C-alpha cells in the first residue's frame, strides 16, 4: 500500500520553521539554504513562498508583532492596572528573546511595543494624567521594563560573573549592616525585584505634581 501523499508546503509552514530557527539560534543563523534543508525542500520553493531573505525577515517581524498581541490591564486601582501591563510586557520580551532581537535589528522596536504603549497610555489617562507628564510616565515604564529584561538576560548568559561572594560584603563594605550584606550576597529574586521597583515607580510617578 502506498504512503499518503505529502502535504504541500505552505507559507505558514515556512514562517513557522523560520521562527523556530530564529528562536533556537538567533536571526543571524537563519539562511535560505538552512531553512530549505530543515523543511526538506528546495531553496527555490522557499523563495516562491516568502521571497528573498529580507522579505522573510519582514514577514517574521509581522508574525512576531501579531503573536505578541494586545495587552489588557488587570486590577482595580491605577497602580495595579499599570503594573499588570508592565508584567505582561516583561513576559512577552522574556518569552521571545531572539525574535525580539530580530525586530530590534530591523528598526521596528517601537512598533513591537505599540500594544503595550497603547495600554499604558489608556491607563495613565484613566489615572488623570495628560500631556507631557503622561508621556514621561509611559516612557519611564517602558525603559524600566526593557532595562530590567536586559539585566536578567545578561545574568542568565553569564552566571559565573555573579557568584554572590559573601567576602565582598564584610562589615565595612556593608556599613555594619549584616542583613544588607546577606541580602546582597544572596541570589536575587527577579520577579520580586521587578514588582518592587515598578510599583514604587508607578506610585511615585502618579503622585508627582503636574509639570
C-alpha positions as CSV (number, residue, x, y, z in Angstrom):
1,X,0.0,0.0,0.0
2,X,1.4,3.4,-1.0
3,X,2.0,6.1,1.5
4,X,-0.4,9.0,1.7
5,X,0.5,12.0,-0.5
6,X,2.8,14.5,1.2
7,X,1.0,17.7,2.2
8,X,2.0,20.7,0.1
9,X,4.3,23.2,1.7
10,X,2.6,26.5,2.7
11,X,3.8,30.0,3.6
12,X,2.8,29.4,7.2
13,X,5.0,26.3,7.3
14,X,7.9,28.3,6.1
15,X,7.3,31.1,8.6
16,X,6.8,28.7,11.5
17,X,10.1,26.9,10.7
18,X,12.0,30.2,10.3
19,X,10.6,31.4,13.6
20,X,11.7,28.2,15.3
21,X,15.2,28.5,13.8
22,X,15.5,32.1,15.0
23,X,14.2,31.2,18.4
24,X,16.8,28.5,18.8
25,X,19.8,30.0,17.1
26,X,19.2,33.7,16.6
27,X,18.4,35.7,13.5
28,X,21.9,35.6,12.1
29,X,21.7,31.8,11.8
30,X,18.7,32.0,9.5
31,X,19.7,31.3,5.9
32,X,17.5,30.3,3.0
33,X,19.6,27.2,2.5
34,X,19.4,26.0,6.1
35,X,15.7,26.7,6.1
36,X,15.1,24.7,3.0
37,X,17.1,21.8,4.5
38,X,15.0,22.0,7.7
39,X,11.8,21.8,5.6
40,X,13.1,19.1,3.2
41,X,12.5,21.2,0.2
42,X,14.4,23.2,-2.5
43,X,15.6,26.7,-1.9
44,X,13.6,27.9,-4.9
45,X,10.5,26.7,-3.0
46,X,11.3,28.9,-0.1
47,X,11.8,31.9,-2.4
48,X,8.5,31.2,-4.1
49,X,6.6,31.2,-0.8
50,X,8.3,34.2,1.0
51,X,10.6,36.0,-1.4
52,X,14.2,36.7,-0.5
53,X,15.7,36.7,3.0
54,X,14.8,40.3,3.6
55,X,11.2,39.6,2.7
56,X,11.3,36.6,5.0
57,X,12.6,38.7,7.9
58,X,9.9,41.3,7.3
59,X,7.3,38.6,7.3
60,X,8.7,37.2,10.6
61,X,8.5,40.6,12.2
62,X,4.9,41.0,11.2
63,X,4.2,37.5,12.6
64,X,6.1,38.3,15.9
65,X,4.1,41.5,16.4
66,X,0.9,39.7,15.7
67,X,1.8,36.9,18.0
68,X,2.6,39.2,20.9
69,X,-0.9,40.6,20.5
70,X,-2.9,43.0,22.6
71,X,-2.1,43.7,26.2
72,X,-5.0,44.2,28.6
73,X,-4.6,45.7,32.0
74,X,-5.9,43.9,35.1
75,X,-6.8,45.1,38.6
76,X,-9.0,47.7,40.2
77,X,-6.6,50.5,41.1
78,X,-4.5,52.6,38.7
79,X,-1.3,51.3,40.2
80,X,-2.2,47.6,39.9
81,X,-3.5,48.0,36.4
82,X,-0.4,49.8,35.2
83,X,1.9,47.3,36.9
84,X,-0.1,44.5,35.2
85,X,0.7,46.0,31.8
86,X,4.5,46.1,32.6
87,X,4.4,42.5,33.8
88,X,2.7,41.4,30.6
89,X,5.3,43.2,28.5
90,X,8.2,41.7,30.5
91,X,6.7,38.2,30.0
92,X,6.5,38.9,26.2
93,X,10.1,40.0,26.0
94,X,11.4,37.1,28.0
95,X,9.3,34.6,26.1
96,X,10.6,35.7,22.6
97,X,14.2,36.9,23.2
98,X,15.6,36.0,19.7
99,X,12.5,37.1,17.8
100,X,12.6,40.4,19.8
101,X,16.2,40.8,18.8
102,X,15.3,40.3,15.2
103,X,12.6,43.0,15.4
104,X,15.1,45.4,17.0
105,X,17.7,44.8,14.3
106,X,15.2,45.7,11.7
107,X,14.4,49.0,13.4
108,X,10.8,48.1,14.3
109,X,11.1,48.1,18.1
110,X,8.6,50.9,18.6
111,X,6.1,49.1,16.5
112,X,6.6,45.9,18.6
113,X,6.0,47.9,21.8
114,X,2.9,49.6,20.4
115,X,0.3,47.3,22.1
116,X,1.9,47.8,25.5
117,X,2.4,51.5,24.9
118,X,-1.3,51.9,23.9
119,X,-2.3,50.0,27.1
120,X,-0.1,52.2,29.2
121,X,-1.5,55.4,27.5
122,X,-5.0,54.3,28.3
123,X,-4.2,53.6,32.0
124,X,-2.3,56.8,32.7
125,X,-5.2,58.7,31.1
126,X,-7.6,56.9,33.3
127,X,-5.4,57.9,36.3
128,X,-5.9,61.5,35.3
129,X,-2.5,62.3,33.7
130,X,-2.3,64.2,30.4
131,X,0.2,65.7,28.0
132,X,4.0,65.6,28.7
133,X,3.5,64.2,32.2
134,X,1.6,61.2,30.8
135,X,4.2,60.7,28.1
136,X,7.0,60.8,30.7
137,X,5.2,58.1,32.8
138,X,4.7,55.8,29.7
139,X,8.3,56.2,28.5
140,X,9.8,55.7,32.0
141,X,7.9,52.5,32.5
142,X,8.9,51.2,29.0
143,X,12.6,51.9,29.8
144,X,12.3,50.2,33.1
145,X,10.9,47.0,31.7
146,X,13.4,46.8,28.8
147,X,16.3,47.6,31.0
148,X,15.3,45.1,33.6
149,X,14.9,42.3,31.0
150,X,18.3,43.1,29.6
151,X,19.9,42.8,33.0
152,X,18.1,39.5,33.5
153,X,19.2,38.1,30.1
154,X,22.9,39.2,30.8
155,X,22.8,37.4,34.2
156,X,21.4,34.2,32.6
157,X,24.0,34.3,29.8
158,X,27.0,34.7,32.1
159,X,26.1,33.5,35.6
160,X,29.7,32.9,36.5
161,X,30.1,36.7,36.7
162,X,27.5,36.8,39.6
163,X,28.9,34.4,42.3
164,X,27.2,36.1,45.2
165,X,30.6,36.2,47.0
166,X,29.9,36.9,50.7
167,X,33.5,38.2,51.0
168,X,32.5,41.3,49.0
169,X,30.2,42.3,51.8
170,X,32.1,42.4,55.0
171,X,31.2,44.6,58.0
172,X,33.0,47.6,56.4
173,X,31.5,47.3,52.9
174,X,28.0,46.8,54.3
175,X,28.4,49.7,56.8
176,X,27.9,47.2,59.6
177,X,24.5,46.1,58.3
178,X,24.6,42.2,58.4
179,X,21.1,42.0,56.9
180,X,22.1,44.1,54.0
181,X,25.3,42.1,53.5
182,X,23.3,38.8,53.5
183,X,20.7,40.2,51.1
184,X,23.3,41.5,48.6
185,X,25.3,38.2,48.7
186,X,22.2,36.1,48.1
187,X,20.8,35.2,44.6
188,X,18.2,37.9,43.7
189,X,14.6,37.1,43.1
190,X,13.9,38.9,39.7
191,X,10.1,38.7,40.0
192,X,10.1,40.2,43.4
193,X,12.5,42.9,42.5
194,X,10.6,43.7,39.3
195,X,7.4,44.2,41.1
196,X,9.0,46.2,43.9
197,X,10.7,48.6,41.5
198,X,7.8,49.0,39.2
199,X,5.2,49.6,41.9
200,X,7.5,52.2,43.5
201,X,7.9,53.9,40.1
202,X,4.2,53.9,39.3
203,X,3.2,55.2,42.8
204,X,5.9,57.9,42.6
205,X,5.1,58.9,39.0
206,X,1.3,59.1,39.6
207,X,1.8,61.2,42.7
208,X,4.2,63.7,41.1
209,X,2.7,67.2,40.6
210,X,1.9,68.2,37.0
211,X,4.8,69.9,35.3
